[in-house]
Amino acid sequence: MTHSTSRTILGSDLPNIPWEEKPADCKGVVWRYSGNPVIPRDLLPTSNSIFNSAVVPFDGEFAGVFRVDDTCRNMQLHSGRSKDGITWELSPERIHFVCDDPEVGQWQYGYDPRVCWLEDRYYITWCNGYHGPTIGVGYTYDFETFRQIENAFLPFNRNGVLFPRKINGKYAMYSRPSDNGHTPFGDIYYSESPDMCHWGKHRFVMRPNGGWQSTKIGAGPTPIETTEGWLLVYHGVLTSCNGFVYSTGAALLDIDQPWKVMYRTAPYIMSPQTIYECVGDVPNVAFPCAALTDAATGRIAFYYGCADTVTGLAFAQVDELIAFVKANSRV
C-alpha cells in the first residue's frame, strides 16, 4: 500500500515528504530508509554524535533542531536545514536562546528536542538543565533567532511533547516525570496550560506494559491528528541483562481527552536491529523524535535516534499503521 484511501491525517499536504516505497520483503508496518543513517555522527567538526533530533517542514524545504553531543561530551542543541529532508547542513554553533530571565536562560545543557508548529510559530521543547532535567520551552519563527520562555515543569522531567493545536482551548503537552539520573522508571502524563507558562490539570496517560516496554515509556514525535484519534508514536524500554533496549510503539488516544488510551500496540513497530541501531555510544536504541506527514497520501516519515550516535529515517503509511495498532492492542 503506497497511499491512503481516505484523508485519515487531519493536517496539511506535504508533497515533497522524504519517501521510499515499502520493500517487497518487509514484514512490518515500518520500514527503514535504505540510505540510513541520514545524519552521521561527525557531520560537524566538533560533534561526537548527532541523534534524538526534531524536523519540520519549513519554507518549502525542511528545518530542525538537533541534539549534538560535542567532543567534550557536552549535550547541545543546533539548528539545521535541508532541501529534501535527507541531506542536512547543521549550524556549527549551538543555539543561543534569547531569554528575558537570566536565571531561566542560563544554559547548562539541552538534549532530545521536539519541534511543533503551533498557531504562528515553531515551538521547541527539550530536556533542559535547571538544577536537574526539566522541560525547556522556546520558539522561533525563522530557525535563526530562538527565544526561551519559562520551563514547563519542576525537575525532574523528560520527553516533553506539545500537541499541534489547543485541546479544549488550552495548550497541551505530554511528559514523562523522572529522577535526576538515567531513570529506571517512567509513565506518560498529560498537562495543559492557558498561556504556555503555567501548566496544570495533570492527567495520567499510560504506564509500562510488559515486554519491550516493561521499564519505562515516553512520548516521541508531536502527536498526529487523525480521523481515528491522536496517533502517538512513543518509545518503550526493556531492561535486559546487558542494559536498556529502546524500541518504538504506537497508540491511538481520544481526540478530545488525549489522556484516554483507546488502542496501544502490544508488539513494537520498530526495534534496534540494524548495525547502526545496535552499535554506538549507547547500544540498542531506536528513539523516535519527529514525524513528517502528508495528508494527501497518508505517508509518514519518522526521524529517530540510533544507538545515541546517529540519526535514522523510517517510513509508514497511516492507514496500515492504524490498522496494526487496532489489531494488536493491549491497553
C-alpha positions as CSV (number, residue, x, y, z in Angstrom):
1,M,0.0,0.0,0.0
2,T,1.6,3.3,-1.1
3,H,-1.2,5.8,-0.5
4,S,-4.2,6.3,1.8
5,T,-7.6,5.5,0.6
6,S,-9.0,8.4,2.6
7,R,-7.7,11.6,4.2
8,T,-7.1,9.9,7.5
9,I,-4.5,12.5,8.6
10,L,-6.1,15.8,9.6
11,G,-3.3,18.1,8.5
12,S,-1.5,19.7,5.6
13,D,-0.3,18.1,2.4
14,L,3.5,17.7,2.1
15,P,4.1,16.6,-1.5
16,N,7.9,16.7,-1.0
17,I,7.9,14.5,2.1
18,P,11.0,12.3,2.0
19,W,9.8,8.9,0.9
20,E,10.9,5.4,-0.2
21,E,8.4,2.7,-1.1
22,K,8.0,-0.3,1.2
23,P,10.3,-3.1,0.2
24,A,8.5,-6.2,-1.0
25,D,10.1,-8.4,1.7
26,C,9.2,-6.0,4.6
27,K,7.0,-7.8,7.1
28,G,6.3,-4.9,9.4
29,V,4.4,-1.6,9.2
30,V,7.5,0.5,9.5
31,W,10.5,0.3,7.1
32,R,13.9,2.0,7.2
33,Y,15.4,4.3,4.6
34,S,17.9,2.3,2.6
35,G,20.5,5.2,2.9
36,N,20.4,5.3,6.8
37,P,21.8,6.9,8.7
38,V,20.8,10.2,7.2
39,I,22.9,12.2,9.6
40,P,26.3,10.8,10.6
41,R,27.9,11.3,14.0
42,D,30.7,13.5,12.6
43,L,28.7,15.9,10.4
44,L,30.2,18.8,12.4
45,P,33.9,19.1,13.2
46,T,33.1,19.2,16.9
47,S,30.3,16.5,17.0
48,N,30.8,13.3,18.8
49,S,27.3,12.2,17.9
50,I,24.0,13.6,16.4
51,F,20.8,11.9,17.4
52,N,17.3,12.2,19.0
53,S,16.5,15.3,16.9
54,A,13.4,17.0,15.5
55,V,12.5,18.0,11.9
56,V,9.6,20.1,10.5
57,P,8.6,21.4,7.0
58,F,9.9,25.0,6.6
59,D,9.6,27.4,3.6
60,G,9.0,24.6,1.1
61,E,12.0,22.7,2.5
62,F,12.9,21.4,5.9
63,A,14.4,22.6,9.2
64,G,15.0,21.3,12.6
65,V,16.7,21.3,16.0
66,F,19.3,18.6,16.6
67,R,20.9,17.0,19.6
68,V,24.6,17.3,19.2
69,D,26.9,15.9,21.8
70,D,30.3,17.6,21.2
71,T,33.8,16.2,21.6
72,C,33.8,17.4,25.2
73,R,30.6,15.3,25.6
74,N,28.5,18.4,26.3
75,M,24.9,18.0,25.3
76,Q,23.9,20.9,23.0
77,L,21.2,21.9,20.6
78,H,22.0,23.0,17.0
79,S,19.7,24.2,14.2
80,G,19.8,22.7,10.7
81,R,18.4,23.0,7.2
82,S,17.7,20.6,4.4
83,K,16.2,20.9,0.9
84,D,15.0,17.3,0.8
85,G,14.9,16.1,4.4
86,I,17.7,13.7,3.8
87,T,20.9,15.7,3.2
88,W,21.4,18.1,6.1
89,E,23.5,21.2,6.9
90,L,23.8,22.0,10.6
91,S,24.9,25.3,12.2
92,P,28.4,24.8,13.6
93,E,27.4,26.9,16.7
94,R,24.9,25.7,19.2
95,I,21.6,27.6,19.6
96,H,21.9,30.6,21.9
97,F,18.4,31.2,23.2
98,V,17.3,34.8,23.9
99,C,15.7,34.9,27.3
100,D,14.3,37.8,29.3
101,D,15.0,36.0,32.6
102,P,18.8,35.3,33.0
103,E,18.1,32.6,35.7
104,V,15.9,30.6,33.3
105,G,18.1,31.3,30.3
106,Q,21.4,30.3,32.0
107,W,22.5,27.4,29.8
108,Q,23.5,24.1,31.5
109,Y,22.7,21.5,28.8
110,G,20.0,20.6,26.4
111,Y,19.0,17.4,24.7
112,D,16.3,15.4,22.9
113,P,14.4,18.3,21.3
114,R,11.0,18.2,19.7
115,V,9.7,20.9,17.3
116,C,6.0,21.7,16.9
117,W,4.3,24.2,14.5
118,L,1.6,25.7,16.7
119,E,-0.5,28.7,15.7
120,D,2.0,31.1,14.3
121,R,5.5,29.8,15.3
122,Y,7.7,26.8,15.8
123,Y,7.8,25.8,19.5
124,I,10.8,23.8,20.7
125,T,10.7,21.6,23.8
126,W,13.7,19.8,25.1
127,C,15.2,18.3,28.2
128,N,16.7,21.4,29.8
129,G,19.2,21.5,32.6
130,Y,17.8,23.6,35.5
131,H,19.0,22.0,38.8
132,G,18.3,18.7,37.1
133,P,16.5,17.8,33.9
134,T,13.2,19.5,33.2
135,I,11.2,20.6,30.1
136,G,12.6,23.7,28.4
137,V,10.3,25.7,26.2
138,G,11.2,28.1,23.4
139,Y,10.2,29.2,20.0
140,T,11.4,30.5,16.6
141,Y,9.9,32.0,13.5
142,D,12.9,31.5,11.2
143,F,15.3,29.0,12.7
144,E,17.8,31.8,13.1
145,T,16.6,33.6,16.3
146,F,15.4,31.4,19.1
147,R,13.6,32.7,22.2
148,Q,13.3,30.8,25.5
149,I,10.4,31.1,27.9
150,E,9.6,29.5,31.2
151,N,10.4,25.9,31.8
152,A,7.2,23.9,31.8
153,F,7.7,21.8,34.9
154,L,9.8,21.4,38.0
155,P,12.7,19.0,37.8
156,F,12.7,16.1,37.2
157,N,11.1,15.5,33.8
158,R,11.9,14.4,30.2
159,N,10.2,13.9,26.9
160,G,8.0,17.0,26.8
161,V,5.9,16.8,23.6
162,L,3.5,19.5,22.6
163,F,0.2,19.0,20.7
164,P,0.0,20.8,17.3
165,R,-3.2,22.6,18.4
166,K,-5.1,23.6,21.5
167,I,-7.2,21.0,23.2
168,N,-10.5,22.4,24.6
169,G,-9.0,25.9,24.4
170,K,-5.7,25.0,26.2
171,Y,-2.2,24.3,25.2
172,A,-1.4,20.6,25.8
173,M,1.7,18.6,26.4
174,Y,2.8,15.0,27.2
175,S,5.7,14.5,29.5
176,R,7.5,11.8,31.5
177,P,8.3,12.6,35.1
178,S,11.6,11.1,36.1
179,D,14.5,11.5,38.5
180,N,17.9,13.1,38.3
181,G,19.7,10.0,36.8
182,H,19.2,7.6,34.0
183,T,15.6,7.0,35.1
184,P,14.8,3.3,35.8
185,F,11.0,4.1,35.6
186,G,8.6,6.2,33.8
187,D,4.9,6.8,32.9
188,I,3.4,9.3,30.4
189,Y,1.3,12.2,31.7
190,Y,-0.8,14.9,30.0
191,S,-0.8,18.5,31.2
192,E,-2.4,21.7,29.9
193,S,-1.7,25.4,30.1
194,P,-3.7,28.6,29.3
195,D,-0.6,30.6,28.3
196,M,2.4,28.2,27.7
197,C,3.8,29.3,31.1
198,H,1.5,27.9,33.8
199,W,1.0,24.1,33.5
200,G,-1.5,22.0,35.4
201,K,-4.5,19.7,35.2
202,H,-2.1,16.8,35.0
203,R,-3.7,13.5,33.9
204,F,-2.2,10.0,33.8
205,V,-2.0,8.6,30.3
206,M,-0.2,5.2,30.3
207,R,2.5,3.2,32.1
208,P,4.9,0.5,31.1
209,N,3.1,-2.6,29.8
210,G,5.5,-5.6,29.7
211,G,8.0,-6.9,27.3
212,W,9.7,-4.3,25.1
213,Q,8.0,-1.5,27.1
214,S,8.3,-3.0,30.6
215,T,10.7,-0.5,32.3
216,K,9.6,3.0,31.1
217,I,7.9,4.8,28.2
218,G,7.9,8.3,26.7
219,A,6.2,10.3,24.0
220,G,8.0,10.6,20.7
221,P,7.1,12.9,17.9
222,T,4.3,15.5,18.0
223,P,1.0,13.6,18.1
224,I,-0.6,13.2,14.7
225,E,-4.3,14.2,14.5
226,T,-6.3,11.6,12.5
227,T,-9.9,10.7,11.9
228,E,-9.3,7.8,14.3
229,G,-7.9,9.9,17.2
230,W,-4.5,11.2,18.1
231,L,-1.8,8.8,16.8
232,L,1.1,8.8,19.2
233,V,4.4,7.2,18.4
234,Y,6.4,6.5,21.6
235,H,9.4,4.7,22.9
236,G,9.5,1.9,25.3
237,V,12.3,0.5,27.3
238,L,13.2,-3.1,28.2
239,T,15.9,-3.7,30.9
240,S,18.0,-6.6,29.6
241,C,20.9,-8.4,31.2
242,N,23.1,-6.0,29.1
243,G,21.2,-2.8,29.8
244,F,18.3,-0.8,28.4
245,V,16.8,-1.6,25.0
246,Y,14.8,1.3,23.4
247,S,12.1,0.3,20.9
248,T,9.2,2.1,19.2
249,G,5.4,1.6,19.5
250,A,2.2,3.5,18.7
251,A,-1.1,4.3,20.4
252,L,-4.4,5.9,19.5
253,L,-5.9,8.3,22.0
254,D,-9.2,10.1,22.3
255,I,-9.3,13.3,20.2
256,D,-10.9,15.4,23.0
257,Q,-9.4,13.8,26.0
258,P,-5.9,12.7,24.9
259,W,-5.1,11.1,28.2
260,K,-7.6,8.3,27.4
261,V,-5.9,5.5,25.5
262,M,-8.1,3.6,23.1
263,Y,-5.6,1.3,21.5
264,R,-1.9,0.6,22.1
265,T,0.5,-1.8,20.4
266,A,1.4,-4.9,22.4
267,P,4.3,-5.6,19.9
268,Y,6.7,-2.9,18.9
269,I,6.6,-1.4,15.5
270,M,10.3,-1.0,15.3
271,S,13.2,-2.2,17.5
272,P,17.0,-1.8,17.3
273,Q,18.1,-4.5,14.7
274,T,20.5,-2.8,12.3
275,I,24.2,-2.3,12.9
276,Y,23.7,1.5,13.3
277,E,20.9,0.9,15.9
278,C,22.7,-1.8,17.8
279,V,26.3,-0.4,17.9
280,G,27.2,3.0,19.1
281,D,27.7,5.1,22.3
282,V,24.6,3.6,23.8
283,P,23.8,0.2,22.1
284,N,20.3,-1.0,21.2
285,V,18.4,2.3,20.8
286,A,15.7,3.3,18.3
287,F,14.3,6.5,19.7
288,P,11.7,8.4,17.7
289,C,11.6,12.2,18.0
290,A,9.9,13.7,14.9
291,A,7.4,12.8,12.2
292,L,6.6,14.4,8.9
293,T,3.1,13.7,7.4
294,D,1.4,14.1,4.1
295,A,-2.3,14.2,4.4
296,A,-2.9,13.7,0.7
297,T,-1.2,10.3,0.6
298,G,-1.1,9.2,4.3
299,R,2.6,9.0,4.2
300,I,4.6,9.3,7.5
301,A,8.4,9.8,7.7
302,F,9.9,9.3,11.2
303,Y,13.3,10.6,12.3
304,Y,14.8,8.6,15.1
305,G,18.0,8.4,17.1
306,C,20.1,5.3,16.6
307,A,22.3,4.0,19.4
308,D,22.6,7.5,20.8
309,T,25.1,8.1,17.9
310,V,23.4,8.9,14.5
311,T,20.0,9.8,13.1
312,G,17.9,7.5,11.0
313,L,14.8,7.8,8.9
314,A,11.9,5.4,8.6
315,F,8.5,5.3,6.9
316,A,4.9,4.1,7.5
317,Q,1.6,4.5,5.8
318,V,-1.1,5.9,8.2
319,D,-4.0,3.5,7.4
320,E,-1.7,0.5,7.6
321,L,-0.2,1.7,10.9
322,I,-3.6,2.5,12.5
323,A,-5.0,-0.9,11.4
324,F,-1.9,-2.6,13.0
325,V,-2.4,-0.6,16.3
326,K,-6.1,-1.6,16.5
327,A,-5.4,-5.3,15.6
328,N,-2.5,-5.7,18.0
329,S,-3.7,-3.6,21.0
330,R,-3.1,-4.2,24.7
331,V,-4.2,-1.1,26.7
